[in-house]
Amino acid sequence: MQELLIYALIFLALIGHCLLAGKMYRTVHSDKSLTITEKNDWKLKSLIFPAYFWFEYKKLKKAQD
């Protein structure tokens, strides 16, 4: 039973990671102010640590506005 709970938590963390990475990927891809190199850099970052870099990206966009 304990093993099932651990697997469920890992699965939920993985799903959350994938959903947030996909959201950031779509947001960065639709941003017309970024160059292709910058887009690729942000997309790669979103695959590694999506939650951290999502807030970094938002702070950067807020500072540019």
Steps between C-alpha positions, in 0.01 A plus 500: 500500500781738584668422168180588314481834678861579408435412136187716498689801636780455247242471222325821612832684516588380150161604359530843664850541363385412147196729510697799626781439249244484219332821616830684508601350165180633336535842664862541392426371150225761449717789626590702189753722681750215551754383244516134402808451719328655801188291441706182481686596819175557693346181359798296615484659844129419519574131447749493788342712778167631371367655823816697578553629147130582455532759778834621361343544156205690649734731696698567182186580300371728777833686511491550122151652510 
